Amino acid sequence: MTNSTIPRLSNSTLPYGPSWTFSPSFTLSVQISAILMNGSVLTLFVRSPSLLTPFTIYVMNLFLANLSCAILFYTIELVSGLYSYWWRGHAACTYYNYTNWIFNAAMCNAHALIALNRLWAVTFPVSYQLYHRKRFALGLCAAMWIYLHACLLPGIIQDALWYRLPEETNGCLVNTSAQQKYAWAMQIIVYDIPEALVLLTYPVICYKTWKRRRANNVQPSGANRGRLNCRNPGTAPSGTAALSEGGTISRTGRRTRKVNHGFLSLTLMTLTVLICYSPGQTYFTLLLIFSIDIPNMYPITSAMNALIIVLDPIWFVLAVTDLRNAFRRTYCG
């Protein structure tokens, strides 16, 4: 769980002017970059409906979470970083905590949905092809948002009504000490477990993908290959894929390319989660559950956590060929 770290100051020492230090300058850079990158990629899905597949619905869900975080959370985070005291009162603090908790959790869980989708695709490919449709993907993404609100809203509301310390002297912080067991549970369920799913499913997906590639590389015998080449693709039985000149099934080739693109995007996403998310979640888990505060760790983890909303769209554009081609046609002439 992320929280702002506005210093506690007495009313007599409040400096009322904004201060453009490194932190708000970095926040502004991340916000602008994230809005441009996530917004431009989401625009591609609106302009080119053919890009919308069951898998890319999960990617869109991630980009929507990133864009919402950049616009709704980082705007108020930027202004709060300019001042060393909370400046807008109780209601604005509640809104700040809501956007902080919900959208950071949404980004974390959206990564987990993508990882679980890839795990399903390579582990149970038959059921994946039969049952994985756009409606199913949309339902899962909607369920994720409902689930996060059901988990996190009670803590935010209780903090606003009963537990929050005065913002004027303590800053805009959720008083997790007053809801300690709840804070522990949410840190583990909403943040730690989804991150663990991304990291732990990756080796399984690697193994399954390697096995599939090995199986696809096995060529048919010479006699079988000759029989395959003699068949006219136009006379293939109904319900079967046409055969290429080399005797391979073209539909299988297309499916293999899609799996490879999904695996590459998952690889880049997993590396980003490992490098950018893991230090922050480790820090907050140690802080909330074990009361271990690693000195000077918070600003580092906050900066790394912010970078992920910029890197996500870059990785997916680079990894998914159709998305990359659409991006090039639309924005590069």
Backbone hydrogen bonds, N-H to C=O, Kabsch-Sander energy under -0.5 kcal/mol:
donor,donor_aa,acceptor,acceptor_aa,energy
4,S,172,C,-0.5
9,L,7,P,-0.6
13,T,10,S,-1.8
14,L,11,N,-0.9
16,Y,14,L,-0.7
19,S,82,L,-2.3
21,T,19,S,-1.8
25,S,21,T,-1.5
26,F,22,F,-2.9
27,T,23,S,-2.4
28,L,24,P,-2.4
29,S,25,S,-2.0
30,V,26,F,-2.6
31,Q,27,T,-2.6
32,I,28,L,-2.5
33,S,29,S,-2.3
34,A,30,V,-2.9
35,I,31,Q,-2.4
36,L,32,I,-2.3
37,M,33,S,-2.7
38,N,34,A,-2.4
39,G,34,A,-0.5
39,G,35,I,-1.8
40,S,36,L,-2.0
41,V,37,M,-2.0
42,L,38,N,-2.4
43,T,39,G,-1.9
44,L,40,S,-1.0
45,F,41,V,-1.1
46,V,42,L,-1.2
47,R,43,T,-2.5
48,S,44,L,-2.6
51,L,48,S,-2.1
52,L,49,P,-1.7
53,T,51,L,-0.9
57,I,53,T,-1.4
58,Y,54,P,-0.7
58,Y,55,F,-1.0
59,V,55,F,-1.1
60,M,56,T,-2.9
61,N,57,I,-2.2
62,L,58,Y,-1.8
63,F,59,V,-2.4
64,L,60,M,-2.7
65,A,61,N,-2.0
66,N,62,L,-2.5
67,L,63,F,-2.9
68,S,64,L,-2.6
69,C,65,A,-2.2
70,A,66,N,-2.5
71,I,67,L,-2.4
72,L,68,S,-2.8
73,F,68,S,-0.8
73,F,69,C,-1.0
74,Y,69,C,-2.4
76,I,72,L,-0.5
77,E,73,F,-2.2
78,L,74,Y,-2.1
79,V,75,T,-1.7
80,S,76,I,-2.4
81,G,77,E,-1.8
82,L,78,L,-0.9
82,L,79,V,-0.7
83,Y,79,V,-0.6
83,Y,80,S,-0.7
86,W,167,E,-0.6
92,A,88,R,-0.5
93,C,89,G,-1.4
94,T,90,H,-2.0
95,Y,91,A,-2.2
96,Y,92,A,-2.4
97,N,93,C,-2.6
98,Y,94,T,-2.2
99,T,95,Y,-2.6
100,N,96,Y,-2.2
101,W,97,N,-2.6
102,I,98,Y,-2.7
103,F,99,T,-1.4
104,N,100,N,-1.2
105,A,101,W,-1.9
106,A,102,I,-2.3
107,M,103,F,-2.1
108,C,104,N,-1.7
109,N,105,A,-2.6
110,A,106,A,-2.4
111,H,107,M,-1.7
112,A,108,C,-1.4
113,L,109,N,-2.1
114,I,110,A,-1.7
115,A,111,H,-2.1
116,L,112,A,-2.6
117,N,113,L,-2.2
118,R,114,I,-2.1
119,L,115,A,-2.1
120,W,116,L,-2.4
121,A,117,N,-2.1
122,V,118,R,-2.0
123,T,119,L,-2.0
124,F,120,W,-2.2
128,Y,124,F,-2.1
129,Q,125,P,-2.2
130,L,126,V,-2.0
131,Y,127,S,-2.8
132,H,128,Y,-1.8
133,R,131,Y,-1.0
137,A,133,R,-2.2
138,L,134,K,-2.8
139,G,135,R,-2.2
140,L,136,F,-2.1
141,C,137,A,-2.3
142,A,138,L,-2.5
143,A,139,G,-2.4
144,M,140,L,-2.0
145,W,141,C,-1.6
146,I,142,A,-2.2
147,Y,143,A,-2.7
148,L,144,M,-2.3
149,H,145,W,-2.0
150,A,146,I,-2.4
151,C,147,Y,-1.9
152,L,148,L,-2.8
153,L,149,H,-2.1
156,I,152,L,-1.9
157,I,153,L,-3.0
158,Q,154,P,-2.5
159,D,155,G,-2.1
160,A,156,I,-2.1
161,L,157,I,-2.3
162,W,158,Q,-2.8
163,Y,158,Q,-1.3
164,R,159,D,-2.5
169,T,166,P,-0.8
170,N,166,P,-2.1
171,G,167,E,-1.8
173,L,171,G,-1.4
176,T,174,V,-2.0
178,A,175,N,-1.0
179,Q,175,N,-0.5
179,Q,176,T,-0.6
180,Q,177,S,-0.8
183,A,179,Q,-2.8
184,W,180,Q,-2.4
185,A,181,K,-2.5
186,M,182,Y,-2.6
187,Q,183,A,-2.3
188,I,184,W,-2.0
189,I,185,A,-3.1
190,V,186,M,-2.2
191,Y,186,M,-0.8
191,Y,187,Q,-0.8
192,D,187,Q,-2.6
193,I,188,I,-2.8
195,E,191,Y,-1.7
196,A,192,D,-2.6
197,L,193,I,-2.5
198,V,194,P,-1.9
199,L,195,E,-2.0
200,L,196,A,-3.0
201,T,197,L,-2.2
202,Y,198,V,-0.8
204,V,200,L,-0.7
205,I,201,T,-2.5
206,C,202,Y,-2.7
207,Y,203,P,-2.3
208,K,204,V,-2.6
209,T,205,I,-2.7
210,W,206,C,-2.3
211,K,207,Y,-2.3
212,R,208,K,-2.1
213,R,209,T,-2.4
214,R,210,W,-2.3
215,A,211,K,-2.3
216,N,212,R,-2.4
217,N,213,R,-1.5
218,V,215,A,-1.0
219,Q,217,N,-0.6
225,R,221,S,-2.7
226,G,222,G,-2.1
227,R,223,A,-2.1
228,L,224,N,-2.3
229,N,225,R,-2.1
230,C,226,G,-1.3
231,R,227,R,-0.7
231,R,228,L,-0.8
235,T,232,N,-2.0
236,A,233,P,-1.2
240,T,237,P,-1.8
244,S,248,T,-2.7
247,G,244,S,-1.9
250,S,242,A,-1.7
250,S,248,T,-0.6
253,G,249,I,-1.7
254,R,250,S,-2.4
255,R,251,R,-2.5
256,T,252,T,-2.7
257,R,253,G,-2.3
258,K,254,R,-2.1
259,V,255,R,-2.2
260,N,256,T,-2.6
261,H,257,R,-2.4
262,G,258,K,-2.5
263,F,259,V,-2.4
264,L,260,N,-2.4
265,S,261,H,-2.4
266,L,262,G,-2.0
267,T,263,F,-2.3
268,L,264,L,-2.3
269,M,265,S,-2.3
270,T,266,L,-2.8
271,L,267,T,-2.1
272,T,268,L,-2.0
273,V,269,M,-2.5
274,L,270,T,-2.7
275,I,271,L,-2.5
276,C,272,T,-3.2
277,Y,272,T,-0.7
277,Y,273,V,-1.3
278,S,273,V,-2.1
281,Q,277,Y,-2.4
282,T,278,S,-2.5
283,Y,279,P,-2.2
284,F,280,G,-2.5
285,T,281,Q,-2.2
286,L,282,T,-2.3
287,L,283,Y,-2.3
288,L,284,F,-2.9
289,I,285,T,-2.2
290,F,285,T,-0.8
290,F,286,L,-0.9
291,S,287,L,-0.6
292,I,286,L,-2.4
293,D,291,S,-0.7
294,I,292,I,-0.7
297,M,294,I,-1.7
300,I,296,N,-0.5
301,T,297,M,-2.6
302,S,298,Y,-2.6
303,A,299,P,-1.8
304,M,300,I,-2.2
305,N,301,T,-2.5
306,A,302,S,-1.9
307,L,303,A,-1.4
308,I,304,M,-0.7
308,I,305,N,-0.6
309,I,306,A,-1.1
310,V,307,L,-1.4
311,L,307,L,-2.1
312,D,308,I,-2.3
314,I,310,V,-0.8
315,W,311,L,-2.5
316,F,312,D,-2.0
317,V,313,P,-2.1
318,L,314,I,-2.1
319,A,315,W,-2.1
320,V,316,F,-2.3
321,T,319,A,-0.7
324,R,320,V,-2.6
325,N,321,T,-2.9
326,A,322,D,-2.2
327,F,323,L,-2.3
328,R,324,R,-2.4
329,R,325,N,-2.6
330,T,326,A,-2.2
331,Y,327,F,-2.6
332,C,328,R,-1.7
